[in-house]
Amino acid sequence: MSQFLNILLYVQISLSTICLYRIIRGPSIPDRMVGVDIFGILVVGVCAIISIQTGRSFILDIGIAWIILSFIGTLTLAKYLTGKKLNE
Amino acid sequence: MKEIISIVFITVGVLFNLLGCIGILRLPDTYNRLQAATKAVTLGCCSILVGVIFHFGLSDAATKAFIAIPILFFGSTVAAHALIRGTYHFGITLGDKCVKDDYKEAIK
């Protein structure tokens, strides 16, 4: 059972590598931001599987903090794309 | 029994993530990529967290996963909406095969 979970963990980590491909290769700026957004969500899944593997719960705290920081970062990047300042 | 349910939820989640990442690689347009990836990947990671809840039972780790699910769900969808709006205002046009653009009349 733990072996199968290991395989799932490696699959999840390689999926985040696909997002890195989109960040590096993306033809336009919004494509790269899509890659950053999806990468931030996938890392939470990696954190959850690692917390099952090791049996420790503090790794889920890292996941929650990562979600919130990724949310704020994506909102800031979207505001930058519209070309306005942050307070209008 | 608990282990089996948890493994099933995590497997379904990783499959959804796989489909979303194939969408990121293969789809032709920025908007297509964003909508495919955000829906599939958000649902997949929520499913993985549900698997974590089933694995740990009634403990602190399950509580943390239970808190993480709504934050992930609402946070990522709102962020994707803002990102797609910013993309439109940035000047990226729709793809060649797209036939209808309602937002163009809406912001006029």
Backbone of each chain as ProteinMPNN parsed JSONL, in Angstrom:
{"seq_chain_A": "MSQFLNILLYVQISLSTICLYRIIRGPSIPDRMVGVDIFGILVVGVCAIISIQTGRSFILDIGIAWIILSFIGTLTLAKYLTGKKLNE", "coords_chain_A": {"N_chain_A": [[0.827, -1.208, 0.0], [1.93, 1.204, 0.816], [3.871, 1.375, -1.056], [2.449, 1.848, -3.416], [1.46, 4.373, -2.821], [3.825, 5.77, -2.884], [4.358, 5.695, -5.628], [2.247, 7.293, -6.553], [3.007, 9.709, -5.408], [5.356, 10.275, -6.827], [4.274, 10.579, -9.379], [2.714, 12.87, -8.993], [4.698, 14.786, -8.435], [6.06, 14.811, -10.877], [4.06, 15.859, -12.454], [4.004, 18.514, -11.589], [6.376, 19.273, -12.694], [5.665, 19.396, -15.378], [4.176, 21.757, -15.364], [6.262, 23.528, -14.89], [7.499, 23.347, -17.346], [5.592, 24.7, -18.919], [5.827, 27.226, -17.799], [8.431, 27.96, -18.519], [8.408, 27.783, -21.317], [6.164, 29.06, -22.321], [4.276, 30.903, -24.752], [3.319, 33.538, -24.36], [3.016, 36.212, -21.881], [0.715, 35.847, -20.08], [0.407, 33.052, -20.297], [2.562, 32.058, -18.868], [1.847, 32.924, -16.353], [-0.423, 31.381, -15.895], [0.816, 28.911, -15.646], [2.256, 29.332, -13.233], [0.134, 29.632, -11.423], [-1.196, 27.097, -11.523], [0.886, 25.481, -10.718], [1.183, 26.263, -8.053], [-1.149, 25.168, -6.981], [-0.768, 22.445, -7.36], [1.358, 21.806, -5.704], [0.246, 21.708, -3.202], [-1.114, 19.275, -3.213], [1.108, 17.569, -3.302], [2.21, 18.124, -0.779], [0.158, 17.084, 0.835], [0.212, 14.317, 0.266], [2.803, 13.696, 1.143], [2.477, 14.193, 3.853], [0.844, 12.083, 4.575], [2.609, 9.966, 4.102], [4.754, 10.374, 5.927], [3.398, 10.644, 8.288], [3.217, 12.931, 9.81], [1.725, 16.015, 10.873], [2.37, 18.649, 10.452], [3.128, 19.283, 7.928], [0.909, 19.738, 6.427], [0.253, 22.277, 7.295], [2.164, 23.795, 5.953], [1.137, 23.452, 3.421], [-1.348, 24.837, 3.574], [-0.452, 27.467, 4.029], [0.888, 27.824, 1.656], [-1.21, 27.757, -0.211], [-2.582, 30.154, 0.402], [-0.619, 32.117, -0.058], [-0.143, 31.691, -2.763], [-2.616, 32.37, -3.809], [-2.749, 35.166, -3.225], [-0.552, 36.012, -4.691], [-1.284, 35.35, -7.331], [-3.503, 37.006, -7.672], [-2.243, 39.504, -7.543], [-0.594, 39.383, -9.824], [-2.572, 39.241, -11.796], [-3.744, 41.707, -11.517], [-1.623, 43.255, -12.296], [-1.562, 42.588, -14.98], [-3.824, 43.859, -16.023], [-3.019, 46.453, -16.176], [-3.477, 48.532, -14.424], [-3.155, 50.51, -11.372], [-2.616, 49.237, -7.994], [-4.574, 50.156, -6.264], [-6.897, 50.914, -7.541]], "CA_chain_A": [[0.0, 0.0, 0.0], [2.816, 2.365, 0.888], [4.578, 1.415, -2.343], [1.541, 2.488, -4.369], [1.421, 5.793, -2.486], [5.079, 6.326, -3.399], [4.2, 5.911, -7.076], [1.375, 8.466, -6.732], [3.797, 10.898, -5.066], [6.249, 10.599, -7.941], [3.446, 11.092, -10.477], [2.329, 14.248, -8.678], [5.866, 15.66, -8.571], [6.363, 14.99, -12.298], [3.053, 16.772, -13.008], [4.423, 19.902, -11.37], [7.429, 19.56, -13.666], [4.993, 19.81, -16.616], [3.863, 23.175, -15.209], [7.503, 24.281, -15.086], [7.689, 23.438, -18.802], [4.738, 25.755, -19.441], [6.368, 28.515, -17.353], [9.636, 28.312, -19.278], [8.227, 27.766, -22.761], [4.919, 29.699, -22.721], [4.502, 31.92, -25.778], [3.025, 34.906, -23.924], [3.143, 36.405, -20.435], [-0.349, 35.178, -19.318], [0.64, 31.608, -20.238], [3.482, 31.782, -17.757], [1.123, 33.101, -15.081], [-1.24, 30.178, -15.729], [1.709, 27.881, -15.118], [2.55, 29.61, -11.824], [-1.091, 29.374, -10.661], [-1.435, 25.663, -11.421], [1.983, 24.922, -9.912], [0.865, 26.496, -6.641], [-2.189, 24.243, -6.511], [-0.263, 21.068, -7.36], [2.268, 21.598, -4.576], [-0.575, 21.349, -2.044], [-1.308, 17.826, -3.281], [2.373, 16.936, -2.914], [2.319, 18.248, 0.679], [-0.805, 16.177, 1.47], [0.686, 12.93, 0.159], [3.978, 13.54, 2.016], [2.029, 14.129, 5.245], [0.406, 10.707, 4.835], [3.766, 9.072, 4.111], [5.56, 10.51, 7.127], [2.563, 10.608, 9.481], [3.293, 14.178, 10.579], [0.642, 16.885, 10.412], [2.749, 20.052, 10.228], [3.351, 19.528, 6.501], [-0.339, 20.321, 5.926], [0.332, 23.723, 7.55], [2.903, 24.371, 4.823], [0.205, 23.471, 2.292], [-2.324, 25.925, 3.728], [0.246, 28.737, 3.805], [1.194, 27.91, 0.223], [-2.439, 28.123, -0.932], [-2.926, 31.566, 0.591], [0.378, 32.943, -0.742], [-0.347, 31.552, -4.204], [-3.816, 33.159, -4.117], [-2.413, 36.584, -3.242], [0.367, 36.242, -5.794], [-1.991, 35.33, -8.612], [-4.318, 38.221, -7.768], [-1.362, 40.626, -7.858], [-0.181, 39.268, -11.215], [-3.715, 39.568, -12.648], [-3.893, 43.166, -11.471], [-0.547, 43.806, -13.123], [-1.89, 42.391, -16.393], [-4.804, 44.828, -16.499], [-2.34, 47.714, -16.427], [-3.866, 49.581, -13.495], [-2.45, 50.436, -10.097], [-3.223, 48.259, -7.094], [-5.645, 50.696, -5.439], [-8.034, 51.408, -8.32]], "C_chain_A": [[0.859, 1.255, 0.0], [3.605, 2.532, -0.405], [3.754, 2.159, -3.395], [1.457, 3.99, -4.118], [2.684, 6.505, -2.949], [4.975, 6.642, -4.885], [3.358, 7.151, -7.334], [2.132, 9.757, -6.43], [4.713, 11.285, -6.211], [5.473, 11.13, -9.134], [3.097, 12.554, -10.245], [3.501, 15.209, -8.863], [6.202, 15.871, -10.05], [5.317, 15.867, -12.976], [3.432, 18.217, -12.755], [5.601, 20.26, -12.275], [6.848, 19.982, -15.009], [4.638, 21.289, -16.544], [5.11, 24.029, -15.373], [7.821, 24.407, -16.577], [6.864, 24.574, -19.377], [5.259, 27.128, -19.022], [7.564, 28.915, -18.213], [9.288, 28.594, -20.731], [7.091, 28.67, -23.239], [5.093, 30.837, -23.699], [4.255, 33.341, -25.293], [3.12, 34.985, -22.403], [2.008, 35.731, -19.661], [-0.21, 33.666, -19.274], [1.542, 31.246, -19.074], [2.752, 31.928, -16.421], [0.178, 31.949, -14.819], [-0.401, 29.051, -15.143], [2.004, 28.077, -13.648], [1.35, 29.268, -10.945], [-1.297, 27.871, -10.442], [-0.338, 24.984, -10.612], [1.72, 25.087, -8.423], [-0.202, 25.562, -6.121], [-1.634, 22.823, -6.405], [0.642, 20.778, -6.175], [1.494, 21.212, -3.319], [-0.859, 19.844, -2.021], [-0.061, 17.065, -2.883], [2.526, 16.96, -1.398], [1.388, 17.258, 1.372], [-0.315, 14.742, 1.418], [1.904, 12.704, 1.052], [3.536, 13.449, 3.469], [1.446, 12.758, 5.567], [1.604, 9.788, 4.972], [4.53, 9.148, 5.42], [4.727, 10.467, 8.398], [2.632, 11.861, 10.326], [2.302, 15.177, 10.011], [1.114, 18.288, 10.084], [2.975, 20.349, 8.751], [2.085, 20.094, 5.862], [-0.395, 21.824, 6.202], [1.074, 24.434, 6.427], [1.991, 24.474, 3.611], [-0.777, 24.612, 2.377], [-1.665, 27.275, 3.467], [0.559, 28.923, 2.329], [-0.033, 28.299, -0.588], [-2.671, 29.625, -0.833], [-1.925, 32.464, -0.143], [0.208, 32.876, -2.248], [-1.567, 32.36, -4.666], [-3.487, 34.642, -4.233], [-1.498, 36.91, -4.42], [-0.336, 36.276, -7.135], [-2.864, 36.561, -8.777], [-3.456, 39.422, -8.139], [-0.924, 40.591, -9.321], [-1.315, 39.632, -12.16], [-3.944, 41.073, -12.676], [-2.818, 43.838, -12.303], [-0.883, 43.683, -14.597], [-2.879, 43.419, -16.894], [-4.198, 46.206, -16.697], [-2.744, 48.837, -15.518], [-3.043, 49.472, -12.227], [-3.237, 49.555, -9.123], [-4.405, 48.808, -6.325], [-6.797, 51.246, -6.259], [-8.781, 50.245, -8.954]], "O_chain_A": [[0.577, 2.228, -0.699], [3.96, 3.641, -0.804], [4.273, 2.977, -4.155], [1.392, 4.784, -5.056], [2.648, 7.668, -3.351], [5.426, 7.688, -5.352], [3.68, 7.964, -8.201], [1.935, 10.772, -7.098], [4.845, 12.464, -6.539], [5.945, 12.027, -9.832], [3.169, 13.376, -11.158], [3.329, 16.311, -9.383], [6.586, 16.971, -10.445], [5.622, 16.546, -13.957], [3.208, 19.07, -13.615], [5.801, 21.433, -12.589], [7.431, 20.809, -15.71], [4.776, 22.008, -17.534], [5.043, 25.127, -15.926], [8.343, 25.428, -17.024], [7.347, 25.332, -20.217], [5.154, 28.089, -19.783], [7.695, 30.078, -18.592], [9.813, 29.539, -21.321], [7.038, 29.021, -24.418], [5.977, 31.672, -23.507], [4.914, 34.269, -25.763], [3.283, 33.972, -21.724], [2.291, 35.084, -18.653], [-0.66, 33.041, -18.314], [1.316, 30.254, -18.381], [2.994, 31.171, -15.481], [-0.022, 31.561, -13.668], [-0.85, 28.326, -14.255], [2.008, 27.113, -12.883], [1.503, 28.695, -9.866], [-1.541, 27.427, -9.32], [-0.602, 24.017, -9.897], [1.992, 24.188, -7.628], [-0.18, 25.193, -4.947], [-1.977, 22.083, -5.483], [0.697, 19.647, -5.692], [2.005, 20.482, -2.47], [-0.848, 19.216, -0.962], [-0.143, 16.04, -2.207], [2.918, 15.964, -0.792], [1.763, 16.655, 2.378], [-0.409, 14.019, 2.41], [2.034, 11.64, 1.657], [4.141, 12.713, 4.249], [1.539, 12.306, 6.708], [1.628, 8.925, 5.849], [4.916, 8.119, 5.975], [5.276, 10.276, 9.483], [2.151, 11.861, 11.459], [2.059, 15.194, 8.805], [0.358, 19.063, 9.497], [3.014, 21.511, 8.349], [2.157, 20.835, 4.881], [-1.014, 22.57, 5.443], [0.686, 25.521, 5.997], [2.05, 25.448, 2.861], [-1.027, 25.293, 1.382], [-2.227, 28.126, 2.779], [0.504, 30.038, 1.81], [0.069, 29.074, -1.539], [-2.923, 30.293, -1.836], [-2.315, 33.448, -0.772], [0.389, 33.877, -2.942], [-1.569, 32.949, -5.747], [-3.881, 35.303, -5.194], [-1.646, 37.948, -5.065], [-0.035, 37.117, -7.982], [-2.968, 37.109, -9.874], [-3.864, 40.262, -8.941], [-0.884, 41.625, -9.987], [-1.085, 40.25, -13.199], [-4.291, 41.644, -13.71], [-3.063, 44.863, -12.938], [-0.537, 44.56, -15.389], [-2.81, 43.827, -18.053], [-4.819, 47.056, -17.336], [-2.407, 49.991, -15.783], [-2.329, 48.492, -12.015], [-4.377, 49.178, -9.394], [-5.183, 48.029, -5.775], [-7.615, 51.99, -5.719], [-9.773, 50.456, -9.652]]}, "seq_chain_B": "MKEIISIVFITVGVLFNLLGCIGILRLPDTYNRLQAATKAVTLGCCSILVGVIFHFGLSDAATKAFIAIPILFFGSTVAAHALIRGTYHFGITLGDKCVKDDYKEAIK", "coords_chain_B": {"N_chain_B": [[-10.041, -0.946, 5.859], [-10.428, 1.835, 6.013], [-8.0, 2.62, 4.957], [-8.221, 1.737, 2.325], [-10.311, 3.287, 1.266], [-9.141, 5.812, 1.451], [-6.933, 5.504, -0.254], [-8.263, 5.148, -2.682], [-9.539, 7.653, -3.022], [-7.262, 9.301, -3.24], [-6.062, 8.297, -5.527], [-7.978, 8.896, -7.5], [-7.816, 11.676, -7.374], [-5.177, 12.145, -8.246], [-5.419, 11.23, -10.843], [-7.209, 13.133, -11.908], [-5.545, 15.379, -11.723], [-3.604, 14.617, -13.544], [-5.051, 14.653, -15.971], [-5.634, 17.399, -16.09], [-3.06, 18.472, -16.366], [-2.288, 17.41, -18.803], [-4.06, 18.864, -20.324], [-2.938, 21.421, -19.953], [-0.612, 21.097, -21.425], [-1.481, 20.471, -24.066], [-3.639, 22.001, -25.119], [-4.782, 24.634, -27.352], [-4.972, 27.402, -26.756], [-4.758, 30.315, -24.639], [-6.957, 30.79, -22.946], [-8.392, 28.397, -23.103], [-6.502, 26.649, -22.003], [-6.333, 27.684, -19.382], [-8.943, 27.295, -18.338], [-9.338, 24.522, -18.515], [-7.209, 23.509, -16.97], [-7.541, 24.743, -14.422], [-10.079, 23.907, -13.383], [-9.873, 21.044, -13.375], [-7.53, 20.562, -11.871], [-8.025, 21.801, -9.411], [-10.215, 20.29, -8.445], [-8.961, 17.8, -8.292], [-6.948, 18.18, -6.312], [-8.536, 18.798, -4.102], [-9.765, 16.331, -3.814], [-7.582, 14.738, -3.099], [-7.059, 15.838, -0.583], [-9.399, 15.09, 0.761], [-8.927, 12.361, 0.844], [-6.775, 12.42, 2.633], [-8.156, 13.191, 4.958], [-9.744, 10.883, 5.382], [-7.719, 9.058, 5.868], [-6.416, 9.865, 8.256], [-8.449, 9.944, 10.108], [-10.049, 10.968, 13.119], [-8.397, 13.513, 14.012], [-5.689, 15.914, 14.538], [-4.458, 16.385, 12.097], [-6.439, 15.732, 10.252], [-8.227, 17.773, 10.788], [-6.794, 19.978, 9.907], [-6.655, 19.411, 7.161], [-9.345, 19.559, 6.595], [-9.794, 22.27, 6.977], [-8.221, 23.226, 4.948], [-9.495, 22.534, 2.562], [-11.87, 24.26, 1.814], [-10.491, 26.723, 1.578], [-8.704, 26.225, -0.517], [-10.52, 25.609, -2.586], [-12.228, 27.943, -2.971], [-10.28, 29.936, -3.15], [-8.615, 29.279, -5.381], [-10.419, 29.296, -7.516], [-11.38, 31.947, -7.566], [-8.976, 33.269, -8.039], [-8.361, 32.313, -10.586], [-10.435, 33.403, -12.085], [-9.87, 36.171, -11.85], [-7.428, 36.175, -13.126], [-8.091, 35.434, -15.729], [-9.614, 37.59, -16.526], [-7.716, 39.624, -16.405], [-6.049, 38.699, -18.423], [-7.649, 39.072, -20.686], [-7.862, 41.871, -20.72], [-5.249, 42.471, -21.13], [-4.82, 42.004, -23.79], [-4.686, 39.635, -25.192], [-5.944, 37.739, -27.788], [-8.897, 35.751, -28.589], [-8.946, 32.249, -29.642], [-8.57, 30.879, -33.013], [-10.692, 29.209, -33.737], [-12.772, 30.041, -32.211], [-16.094, 31.248, -31.824], [-17.798, 33.093, -30.611], [-17.981, 36.049, -28.69], [-18.822, 37.337, -25.93], [-17.978, 39.032, -23.932], [-16.796, 41.192, -25.046], [-18.819, 42.934, -25.924], [-19.865, 43.464, -23.446], [-18.064, 45.018, -21.948], [-18.079, 47.349, -23.277]], "CA_chain_B": [[-11.128, -0.312, 5.109], [-10.111, 3.258, 5.927], [-6.858, 2.755, 4.044], [-8.639, 1.524, 0.935], [-11.071, 4.473, 0.838], [-8.19, 6.912, 1.288], [-6.144, 5.271, -1.474], [-9.128, 5.382, -3.844], [-9.7, 9.105, -3.211], [-6.005, 9.914, -3.69], [-5.834, 7.893, -6.915], [-8.871, 9.698, -8.346], [-7.266, 13.023, -7.409], [-3.983, 12.207, -9.1], [-5.875, 11.098, -12.228], [-7.717, 14.445, -12.333], [-4.39, 16.255, -11.935], [-2.954, 14.201, -14.789], [-5.836, 15.183, -17.092], [-5.44, 18.849, -16.141], [-1.731, 18.815, -16.877], [-2.319, 17.143, -20.247], [-4.72, 20.038, -20.886], [-1.963, 22.517, -20.007], [0.361, 20.876, -22.495], [-1.957, 20.213, -25.419], [-4.68, 22.869, -25.661], [-4.132, 25.604, -28.241], [-5.263, 28.8, -26.492], [-4.545, 30.623, -23.226], [-8.211, 30.644, -22.19], [-8.669, 26.959, -23.004], [-5.567, 26.074, -21.033], [-6.651, 28.095, -18.013], [-10.172, 26.71, -17.807], [-9.157, 23.077, -18.331], [-6.293, 23.218, -15.888], [-7.998, 25.158, -13.103], [-11.154, 23.051, -12.878], [-9.444, 19.68, -13.099], [-6.508, 20.48, -10.829], [-8.651, 22.123, -8.127], [-10.988, 19.128, -7.987], [-8.038, 16.731, -7.942], [-6.282, 18.415, -5.035], [-9.552, 18.631, -3.054], [-9.962, 14.893, -3.619], [-6.434, 14.242, -2.332], [-7.223, 16.254, 0.813], [-10.432, 14.221, 1.334], [-8.218, 11.131, 1.159], [-6.019, 12.647, 3.872], [-9.119, 13.153, 6.064], [-10.11, 9.49, 5.647], [-6.574, 8.303, 6.383], [-6.047, 10.203, 9.623], [-9.551, 9.809, 11.05], [-10.387, 12.131, 13.936], [-7.163, 13.989, 14.645], [-5.36, 17.285, 14.155], [-4.148, 16.453, 10.668], [-7.703, 15.748, 9.516], [-8.793, 19.114, 10.93], [-6.073, 20.891, 9.009], [-7.093, 19.144, 5.79], [-10.722, 20.051, 6.487], [-9.704, 23.72, 6.801], [-7.547, 23.548, 3.683], [-10.333, 22.298, 1.385], [-12.566, 25.454, 1.303], [-9.55, 27.768, 1.161], [-8.213, 25.857, -1.852], [-11.599, 25.655, -3.566], [-12.633, 29.302, -3.318], [-9.119, 30.737, -3.52], [-8.104, 29.045, -6.732], [-11.385, 29.703, -8.54], [-11.38, 33.412, -7.657], [-7.719, 33.68, -8.669], [-8.421, 32.024, -12.017], [-11.325, 34.405, -12.692], [-9.133, 37.437, -11.964], [-6.358, 36.006, -14.112], [-8.639, 35.409, -17.091], [-10.013, 38.959, -16.819], [-6.489, 40.344, -16.712], [-5.559, 38.266, -19.734], [-8.443, 39.729, -21.738], [-7.506, 43.285, -20.791], [-3.856, 42.571, -21.601], [-4.854, 42.07, -25.23], [-4.594, 38.326, -25.835], [-7.203, 37.478, -28.478], [-9.374, 34.371, -28.542], [-8.371, 31.415, -30.68], [-9.136, 30.989, -34.357], [-11.932, 28.458, -33.879], [-13.788, 30.566, -31.307], [-17.092, 31.902, -32.656], [-18.646, 34.036, -29.898], [-17.236, 36.81, -27.69], [-19.815, 38.17, -25.259], [-17.359, 39.995, -23.008], [-16.416, 42.389, -25.794], [-19.942, 43.878, -25.837], [-20.176, 43.78, -22.053], [-17.201, 46.064, -21.402], [-18.08, 48.504, -24.17]], "C_chain_B": [[-10.87, 1.179, 4.904], [-8.992, 3.508, 4.925], [-7.308, 2.679, 2.592], [-9.406, 2.737, 0.412], [-10.121, 5.636, 0.57], [-7.375, 6.752, 0.007], [-6.977, 5.543, -2.722], [-9.295, 6.876, -4.102], [-8.429, 9.731, -3.762], [-5.72, 9.539, -5.141], [-6.698, 8.697, -7.883], [-8.328, 11.129, -8.478], [-6.074, 13.135, -8.319], [-4.365, 12.036, -10.567], [-6.424, 12.424, -12.76], [-6.562, 15.409, -12.606], [-3.686, 15.92, -13.234], [-3.699, 14.751, -16.0], [-5.651, 16.693, -17.231], [-4.101, 19.223, -16.72], [-1.593, 18.468, -18.35], [-3.003, 18.305, -20.961], [-3.777, 21.221, -20.979], [-1.009, 22.334, -21.17], [-0.261, 21.003, -23.885], [-2.903, 21.265, -25.985], [-4.074, 24.083, -26.363], [-4.14, 27.053, -27.761], [-5.04, 29.079, -25.009], [-5.807, 30.386, -22.4], [-8.579, 29.177, -22.015], [-7.786, 26.307, -21.955], [-5.976, 26.406, -19.614], [-7.902, 27.405, -17.506], [-10.024, 25.212, -17.591], [-8.337, 22.8, -17.088], [-6.892, 23.572, -14.538], [-9.078, 24.239, -12.562], [-10.63, 21.692, -12.463], [-8.484, 19.625, -11.928], [-7.09, 20.833, -9.461], [-9.43, 20.935, -7.577], [-10.057, 17.99, -7.562], [-7.379, 16.953, -6.603], [-7.277, 18.367, -3.884], [-9.78, 17.155, -2.778], [-8.811, 14.282, -2.828], [-6.575, 14.611, -0.866], [-8.324, 15.455, 1.503], [-9.84, 12.858, 1.695], [-7.4, 11.248, 2.428], [-6.946, 12.596, 5.084], [-9.474, 11.709, 6.408], [-8.951, 8.714, 6.248], [-6.314, 8.583, 7.848], [-7.191, 10.056, 10.607], [-9.791, 11.09, 11.822], [-9.136, 12.61, 14.663], [-6.857, 15.395, 14.158], [-5.065, 17.408, 12.671], [-5.426, 16.493, 9.836], [-8.362, 17.113, 9.626], [-8.116, 20.102, 10.0], [-6.488, 20.677, 7.558], [-8.503, 19.668, 5.563], [-10.755, 21.565, 6.341], [-9.156, 24.058, 5.421], [-8.477, 23.421, 2.487], [-11.095, 23.549, 0.936], [-11.643, 26.567, 0.879], [-9.054, 27.49, -0.251], [-9.285, 26.056, -2.903], [-11.915, 27.091, -3.974], [-11.445, 30.137, -3.775], [-8.701, 30.538, -4.956], [-9.11, 29.459, -7.792], [-11.422, 31.227, -8.694], [-10.114, 33.906, -8.346], [-7.754, 33.431, -10.171], [-9.321, 33.013, -12.741], [-10.59, 35.73, -12.885], [-8.065, 37.341, -13.037], [-6.9, 36.041, -15.535], [-9.118, 36.806, -17.494], [-8.791, 39.807, -17.179], [-5.929, 39.979, -18.062], [-6.315, 38.946, -20.863], [-8.046, 41.195, -21.874], [-6.087, 43.482, -21.296], [-3.789, 42.573, -23.113], [-4.664, 40.743, -25.932], [-5.944, 38.029, -26.48], [-7.604, 36.019, -28.312], [-8.792, 33.584, -29.708], [-9.107, 31.531, -32.006], [-10.503, 30.322, -34.455], [-13.049, 28.992, -32.994], [-14.782, 31.418, -32.112], [-17.826, 33.025, -31.933], [-17.843, 34.721, -28.808], [-18.191, 37.786, -27.008], [-19.173, 39.271, -24.42], [-16.991, 41.286, -23.728], [-17.54, 43.422, -25.772], [-20.194, 44.308, -24.4], [-19.319, 44.916, -21.522], [-17.209, 47.315, -22.267], [-18.675, 49.729, -23.49]], "O_chain_B": [[-11.053, 1.722, 3.814], [-9.025, 4.467, 4.154], [-6.849, 3.441, 1.741], [-9.198, 3.173, -0.72], [-10.276, 6.359, -0.415], [-7.15, 7.715, -0.726], [-6.477, 6.097, -3.702], [-9.209, 7.327, -5.244], [-8.488, 10.589, -4.643], [-5.201, 10.354, -5.904], [-6.235, 9.127, -8.94], [-8.375, 11.719, -9.557], [-5.953, 14.094, -9.08], [-3.728, 12.618, -11.445], [-6.156, 12.804, -13.9], [-6.585, 16.159, -13.582], [-3.223, 16.811, -13.946], [-3.084, 15.253, -16.941], [-5.527, 17.211, -18.341], [-4.0, 20.183, -17.484], [-0.868, 19.144, -19.079], [-2.598, 18.695, -22.056], [-3.8, 21.953, -21.968], [-0.636, 23.304, -21.831], [0.352, 21.575, -24.786], [-2.978, 21.422, -27.204], [-2.977, 24.517, -26.012], [-3.391, 27.87, -28.296], [-5.127, 28.157, -24.197], [-5.742, 29.851, -21.294], [-9.014, 28.754, -20.944], [-8.25, 25.52, -21.129], [-5.974, 25.54, -18.74], [-7.933, 26.966, -16.357], [-10.522, 24.678, -16.601], [-8.707, 21.972, -16.255], [-6.773, 22.792, -13.594], [-9.012, 23.828, -11.404], [-10.893, 21.226, -11.354], [-8.598, 18.743, -11.076], [-6.703, 20.238, -8.455], [-9.326, 20.607, -6.395], [-10.332, 17.295, -6.584], [-7.255, 16.011, -5.82], [-6.916, 17.94, -2.788], [-9.97, 16.765, -1.626], [-9.027, 13.411, -1.985], [-6.253, 13.807, 0.009], [-8.218, 15.164, 2.694], [-10.196, 12.268, 2.715], [-7.326, 10.304, 3.215], [-6.586, 12.033, 6.118], [-9.506, 11.34, 7.582], [-9.166, 7.807, 7.052], [-6.023, 7.664, 8.613], [-6.961, 10.042, 11.816], [-9.743, 12.18, 11.252], [-8.846, 12.178, 15.778], [-7.661, 16.003, 13.451], [-5.386, 18.424, 12.054], [-5.493, 17.202, 8.832], [-8.989, 17.575, 8.672], [-8.765, 20.949, 9.386], [-6.654, 21.639, 6.808], [-8.826, 20.16, 4.481], [-11.632, 22.101, 5.664], [-9.563, 25.04, 4.801], [-8.288, 24.117, 1.49], [-10.993, 23.9, -0.239], [-11.946, 27.294, -0.067], [-8.989, 28.394, -1.084], [-9.021, 26.597, -3.977], [-11.881, 27.43, -5.157], [-11.577, 30.957, -4.684], [-8.457, 31.505, -5.677], [-8.718, 29.925, -8.861], [-11.487, 31.74, -9.812], [-10.161, 34.845, -9.141], [-7.24, 34.236, -10.947], [-9.028, 33.421, -13.865], [-10.674, 36.341, -13.95], [-7.819, 38.3, -13.769], [-6.272, 36.597, -16.436], [-9.039, 37.171, -18.667], [-8.821, 40.597, -18.122], [-5.397, 40.831, -18.773], [-5.727, 39.348, -21.866], [-7.908, 41.709, -22.984], [-5.756, 44.541, -21.83], [-2.824, 43.078, -23.685], [-4.497, 40.714, -27.151], [-6.975, 38.061, -25.806], [-6.792, 35.166, -27.952], [-8.223, 34.155, -30.638], [-10.137, 32.199, -32.103], [-11.38, 30.807, -35.17], [-14.158, 28.46, -33.015], [-14.382, 32.206, -32.969], [-18.438, 33.858, -32.601], [-17.104, 34.064, -28.076], [-18.35, 38.922, -27.453], [-19.772, 40.328, -24.223], [-16.885, 42.344, -23.108], [-17.292, 44.618, -25.624], [-20.688, 45.411, -24.165], [-19.799, 45.712, -20.716], [-16.437, 48.243, -22.024], [-18.755, 50.796, -24.099]]}, "name": "protein", "num_of_chains": 2, "seq": "MSQFLNILLYVQISLSTICLYRIIRGPSIPDRMVGVDIFGILVVGVCAIISIQTGRSFILDIGIAWIILSFIGTLTLAKYLTGKKLNEMKEIISIVFITVGVLFNLLGCIGILRLPDTYNRLQAATKAVTLGCCSILVGVIFHFGLSDAATKAFIAIPILFFGSTVAAHALIRGTYHFGITLGDKCVKDDYKEAIK"}
